Amino acid sequence: MLARGDNVHNTAEQMRGRLEVVRGRVAEAARKSGRGPDEVRILIAGKYYSDEQLSAAAEAGVTLVGENKAEDLRRKREAFGNLFEWHFIGHLQRRKAREVVGRVALIHSVDSARLVEELAKRAPEGGLDVLLQVNVAGEESKYGIRKGEVEGLLEAAARTEGRVRVRGFMTLAPLVDRAEDVRYVFTKLRTIRDRLSESWSPHFDLSELSMGMSDDYRVAVEEGATIVRIGRAMIEEAHQEEDGP
């Protein structure tokens, strides 16, 4: 781990308070959906944090970090090792797969059969856990498969005979002023998961839903999110939604 200093400790104290705010909101939203707070994990997006801030995040109690770029993941794993559980949350090109496999516990952004095949070639013994990225809102600017392509990608993963294990789904909601306006995105992804869970249970445990970010994570949790991806909320004043405390 990188060396700590007074500034890291002071930053950690600020982060600890903000992390507690996020945890409290997650717990409240989870209760609304009939779940416990331990059923939702808080991931911080590493691209927003300097190395010093990541050191402070660890001191504050952050355990899960997601990286968007393979080169950033490689460098930070060398710097921080297993201090965090690492996930990959950005668009993954096939040529970058070798830099990601073996460095993360979960890849959130699998969106093609060719990527599944590449990951299968490089998967460690015991297999590789992934989520399928679904472009629920159909935005041209975002990656991800459409609703009608989900089963085809599940079939591609099943053909890897356990080398690529689908654990669930991920989505990115459109940017809006009110979180309530993207509730339908999270509802649709949960519906997709629920519909496929029973028929695919012999092959995959589709329990994970990675959805919701800093501005809309409470709504995502109410709709079933198991992982929320938090950006700058640990280093900036927490966003106050219209119905927030």
Secondary structure, DSSP 4 states (H G I P E B T S, - for coil): -PPP-HHHHHHHHHHHHHHHHHHHHHHHHHHHTT--GGGSEEEEEGGG--HHHHHHHHHHT--EEEESSHHHHHHHHHHHGGGSEEEE-S---GGGHHHHTTT-SEEEEE--HHHHHHHHHHPPTT-EEEEEEB-TT--TTS--B-GGGHHHHHHHHHTTTTSEEEEEEE--PPP-SSGGGGHHHHHHHHHHHHHHHHHHTTT----EEE---TTTHHHHHHTT-SEEEE-GGGTSPPP--TT--
